[in-house]
Amino acid sequence: MADEPDQTDQTEDPTPRRLEEAINRGDVVKSTEVSTWFMIAGGTLTLMVFAVPMAESLQATLRGLLAYSAQIPADGPALGGLVRMIAVRVLAALGIPFLILTLAALAGNAIQHRILFSVEPLMPKVSRISPAAGIARMVSKQALANFAKGLVKLMLFGAVIAALLWPQRHRLGGLVDADPALILPVTRALAMKMLGTVVALLAIVAAADYLFQYRQWYDRQKMSVREMKEEFRRSEGDPAIKGKIRQLRLARAKKRMMAKVPKASVIITNPTHFAVALQYERGMNAPICVAKGADFIARKIREIAEANDIPVVENPPLARALHATVEIDQEIPQEHYRAVAEIIGYVMKLRHALPRRD
């Protein structure tokens, strides 16, 4: 439909980032029933608490004006002062009720979503002035739901108000000839009863409507598989680029490792599948692994060792064990101390017997 994305392929639940982007551009969950409930509840609270004080304050002001109307100057500058005095009295009487209603209106929106400022909903769109888009919106699921909701509310509230007023029909008819001073308490009590019932019913309607609007909004944010992949690529990076970076890091790490092989004291091999280069100098707590590898890397380690006259000792069980348990630039595990010490002792004796070539 116009003004809404084609959701035929929107099968995936939206990601937190997608929901956050929707909120930032002003697409939020918005239930008018929740706002209406807060306004009516605020108005009911205002009438319950401030109706009598507000009426008494305005009554005193108007009574004074009428009682002393002959003595109140109303010419020239005095007229402006009289208007200001009346405005101040009226604002003092109505200020708190208006403040409560304003806070209720703000709360009705704030409780549904966080306060945000976005100009995107104000930007002109062709779909808003397109007759076809307008007709599509008129027959959309949202419009039909709003129409059905309005009918249900009208019938429900009509039935409730009729049920409240019907038992009072004779009493209300008798108020026509009653003293005006008696009419106000009766009508106020009946109005408060009706408002309390309306507030209770609207609370149920508002909760149901909010859940419906949230479901509509959530479905509207659903994503296609292609959009999921694109968002993952934006947030996590292109897998191909990440793989290339990983390869570069591994290549650099391997190059640094190979540069340390000439410093090794001995190379322990499998003999062909594994190679572990160990460095030991006097004062060290234990030998340190400076390089290790399997297959091709093991062969390169052996080549570098041969080029630098580093002894290569074949010990398959020890080579496999060291390759599996020790990391680069770490000391060998304690359980291998004895076996490695024997090899290093043998190598040191060999070096004393056969000095390294120049």
C-alpha positions in Angstrom: 0.0 0.0 0.0 1.0 3.6 -0.4 3.0 5.2 2.3 3.8 1.7 3.7 6.6 -0.6 2.5 5.7 -3.7 0.7 5.7 -6.3 3.4 5.4 -9.4 1.3 9.1 -10.3 2.0 9.3 -8.7 5.4 9.4 -12.0 7.3 12.2 -11.4 9.8 11.8 -9.8 13.3 13.3 -6.3 13.4 16.7 -5.9 15.1 17.2 -3.5 18.0 19.0 -1.2 15.6 16.1 -1.2 13.2 13.7 -0.3 16.0 16.0 2.5 17.3 16.2 4.0 13.8 12.4 4.0 13.5 12.1 5.8 16.8 14.7 8.4 15.9 13.0 9.3 12.7 9.7 9.8 14.5 8.0 6.4 13.7 6.8 5.5 17.2 4.0 3.6 18.8 1.1 6.1 19.1 -2.3 5.2 20.5 -4.8 8.1 20.6 -6.8 6.1 23.1 -4.0 6.3 25.7 -3.7 10.1 25.2 -7.5 10.4 25.4 -7.6 8.4 28.7 -5.0 10.6 30.3 -6.9 13.7 29.3 -10.2 12.4 30.5 -8.7 11.1 33.7 -6.9 14.4 34.3 -10.2 16.3 33.7 -12.1 14.0 36.1 -9.4 14.5 38.7 -9.6 18.2 38.2 -13.4 18.3 38.6 -13.2 16.1 41.7 -10.6 18.2 43.5 -10.8 21.7 42.1 -14.3 22.1 40.9 -15.7 23.5 44.2 -12.7 25.8 45.0 -12.6 27.0 41.4 -16.3 27.8 41.3 -16.2 29.6 44.7 -13.2 31.7 43.6 -14.9 32.7 40.4 -18.2 33.3 42.2 -16.5 35.6 44.7 -14.9 37.6 42.0 -18.1 38.0 39.9 -20.2 38.7 43.0 -17.9 41.5 44.0 -18.0 43.0 40.5 -21.8 42.9 40.5 -22.2 44.2 44.0 -19.8 47.1 43.6 -20.3 47.8 39.9 -21.4 51.4 40.5 -18.3 52.2 42.5 -15.7 50.5 40.2 -14.1 53.0 37.8 -14.1 51.8 34.3 -13.0 54.8 32.3 -9.6 55.5 30.8 -6.6 53.8 32.4 -8.9 52.3 35.1 -10.5 50.0 32.5 -7.1 48.4 31.7 -6.5 47.8 35.4 -10.0 46.3 35.8 -9.4 43.9 32.9 -6.0 42.9 34.3 -7.5 42.3 37.8 -10.2 40.1 36.4 -7.7 38.2 34.2 -5.4 37.6 37.3 -8.4 36.3 39.3 -9.5 34.0 36.5 -6.0 32.7 35.9 -5.5 32.1 39.6 -8.7 30.0 39.7 -8.0 28.1 36.5 -4.2 27.9 36.6 -3.8 24.6 38.5 -6.6 22.8 36.6 -5.0 23.9 33.3 -1.6 22.7 34.6 -3.0 19.3 35.5 -4.6 18.9 32.0 -1.3 20.0 30.3 0.7 17.5 32.3 -1.9 14.8 31.6 -1.6 15.5 27.8 2.2 15.3 28.0 2.1 12.1 30.1 -0.2 10.5 27.6 2.6 10.7 25.0 5.6 10.3 27.3 4.3 7.0 28.7 4.1 5.5 25.2 7.6 6.5 24.0 10.5 8.6 25.0 10.4 12.3 24.2 12.2 13.0 20.9 12.5 15.7 18.3 12.4 14.7 14.6 11.6 16.8 11.5 11.2 13.7 9.3 7.4 13.4 9.9 7.1 17.1 8.7 9.0 16.5 5.5 6.7 16.6 2.4 6.0 13.3 0.7 4.3 12.7 -2.6 2.2 9.9 -1.1 0.5 12.3 1.2 -1.0 14.3 -1.7 -1.5 11.4 -4.0 -5.3 10.6 -4.5 -4.4 6.9 -5.0 -2.4 6.8 -1.7 -5.3 8.6 0.1 -7.8 6.1 -1.1 -5.4 3.3 -0.1 -5.1 4.7 3.4 -8.9 5.0 3.7 -9.3 1.3 3.1 -6.2 0.1 4.9 -6.2 -2.2 7.8 -5.4 0.6 10.2 -8.4 2.7 8.9 -10.8 -0.2 9.2 -9.6 -0.9 12.7 -10.1 2.7 13.7 -13.6 2.7 12.2 -14.5 -0.5 14.0 -13.0 0.8 17.2 -15.0 4.0 16.9 -18.3 2.0 16.5 -17.5 -0.2 19.4 -16.7 2.8 21.6 -19.9 4.6 20.6 -22.1 1.6 21.3 -20.3 0.8 24.5 -20.3 4.3 26.0 -23.9 4.9 24.8 -25.1 1.7 26.5 -23.2 2.5 29.7 -24.5 6.1 29.9 -28.0 5.0 29.1 -27.8 2.4 31.9 -26.7 5.1 34.3 -29.2 7.8 33.3 -32.3 5.5 32.9 -32.8 4.9 36.6 -32.5 8.7 37.2 -35.0 9.7 34.5 -37.7 10.7 36.9 -35.3 12.6 39.1 -33.8 14.5 36.2 -37.3 15.4 35.0 -38.1 16.9 38.4 -35.1 19.2 38.3 -36.8 21.3 35.7 -38.9 23.0 38.4 -36.3 22.7 41.2 -34.4 25.5 42.8 -31.2 26.2 40.8 -29.2 25.9 43.9 -30.2 22.2 44.1 -29.5 21.4 40.5 -25.7 21.9 40.7 -25.0 19.2 43.4 -27.2 16.7 41.6 -25.7 17.2 38.2 -22.2 17.3 39.6 -22.7 13.9 41.4 -24.2 12.4 38.3 -21.5 13.8 36.1 -18.8 12.4 38.3 -20.4 9.0 38.3 -20.5 9.0 34.5 -17.0 10.2 34.2 -15.7 7.6 36.6 -17.4 4.9 34.6 -16.0 6.3 31.3 -12.5 6.5 32.7 -12.7 2.8 33.8 -13.9 1.7 30.4 -11.4 3.8 28.6 -8.6 2.3 30.6 -9.5 -1.1 29.1 -9.9 0.4 25.6 -6.6 2.2 25.8 -4.7 -0.9 26.9 -6.2 -2.9 24.1 -5.5 -0.2 21.6 -1.9 0.3 22.7 -1.2 -3.4 22.3 -2.8 -3.4 18.8 -0.8 -0.3 17.8 2.4 -1.8 19.1 1.8 -5.0 17.1 1.1 -2.9 14.0 4.2 -0.8 14.5 6.4 -3.9 15.2 5.1 -5.7 12.1 5.8 -2.5 10.1 9.4 -2.6 11.2 9.9 -6.2 10.1 12.8 -6.9 7.7 13.6 -9.0 4.7 16.5 -11.4 4.6 18.4 -9.0 2.3 17.9 -6.1 4.8 19.1 -8.3 7.6 22.3 -9.1 5.7 22.8 -5.4 4.8 22.4 -4.3 8.4 24.7 -7.0 9.6 27.3 -5.8 7.1 26.9 -2.2 8.2 27.1 -3.0 11.9 29.7 -5.9 11.9 31.6 -5.0 8.8 31.8 -6.8 5.4 32.7 -10.5 6.1 35.1 -10.5 3.1 36.9 -7.4 4.5 37.0 -8.9 8.0 38.4 -12.1 6.5 41.1 -10.2 4.7 42.0 -8.3 7.8 42.2 -11.5 9.7 44.5 -13.0 7.1 46.7 -9.9 7.2 46.9 -10.2 11.0 47.8 -13.9 10.9 50.4 -13.2 8.2 52.0 -10.5 10.3 51.9 -12.7 13.4 53.5 -15.6 11.5 56.2 -13.2 10.2 57.0 -12.0 13.7 57.1 -15.6 14.9 59.5 -16.7 12.2 61.7 -13.7 13.0 62.2 -15.2 16.5 63.2 -18.7 15.3 66.9 -17.7 15.0 66.9 -16.9 18.7 65.8 -20.4 19.7 68.0 -22.8 21.6 66.5 -26.0 20.1 63.8 -27.2 17.7 61.7 -30.2 18.8 60.0 -31.9 15.9 57.6 -34.7 15.2 59.7 -35.0 12.8 57.6 -33.7 9.9 54.2 -32.7 11.1 55.0 -30.5 14.2 57.9 -28.2 15.2 58.3 -26.3 18.4 61.1 -23.7 18.9 62.3 -23.3 22.5 64.5 -20.6 23.8 66.4 -21.0 27.1 69.1 -18.8 28.7 70.6 -18.9 32.1 68.5 -17.1 34.7 65.1 -18.1 33.0 62.6 -19.9 35.2 61.8 -22.3 32.3 62.2 -22.5 28.5 60.0 -20.2 26.4 58.2 -21.2 23.2 59.2 -18.6 20.5 57.6 -20.4 17.6 55.5 -23.4 16.7 53.6 -24.8 13.8 52.4 -27.8 11.8 53.1 -29.1 8.3 54.1 -26.1 6.1 55.0 -23.8 9.0 56.9 -26.7 10.7 58.9 -27.2 7.6 59.8 -23.4 7.4 60.8 -23.5 11.1 63.2 -26.4 10.4 64.6 -24.6 7.4 65.3 -21.5 9.4 66.8 -23.6 12.2 69.1 -25.4 9.7 70.2 -22.0 8.2 71.1 -20.7 11.6 72.7 -23.9 13.0 70.0 -24.4 15.6 69.8 -28.0 16.8 66.8 -30.0 15.7 65.8 -32.9 18.0 63.2 -35.4 16.9 60.8 -36.3 19.8 57.3 -37.0 18.4 55.5 -37.4 21.7 57.0 -34.3 23.3 56.6 -32.2 20.0 52.9 -33.1 19.9 52.4 -32.4 23.6 54.2 -29.0 23.5 52.4 -27.9 20.3 49.0 -28.6 22.0 49.7 -27.1 25.4 52.1 -24.1 25.1 51.4 -20.8 23.4 53.8 -18.4 21.8 56.0 -16.4 24.2 54.9 -18.5 27.1 56.9 -20.8 29.4 56.5 -24.6 28.8 54.1 -26.4 31.2 55.7 -27.8 34.4 54.9 -31.4 33.4 57.4 -31.1 30.5 60.3 -29.6 32.5 62.2 -32.9 32.8 61.9 -34.0 29.2 62.9 -30.5 27.9 65.7 -30.2 30.4 67.3 -33.4 29.2 67.1 -32.2 25.6 68.5 -28.7 26.4 71.3 -30.3 28.5 72.1 -32.6 25.6 72.2 -29.6 23.2 74.4 -27.6 25.5 76.9 -30.5 25.7 76.8 -30.8 21.9 77.5 -27.1 21.5 80.5 -27.3 23.7 81.8 -30.3 21.8 80.9 -28.8 18.3 81.2 -25.0 18.3 78.8 -23.1 15.9 80.2 -22.3 12.5 81.1 -18.7 11.8 
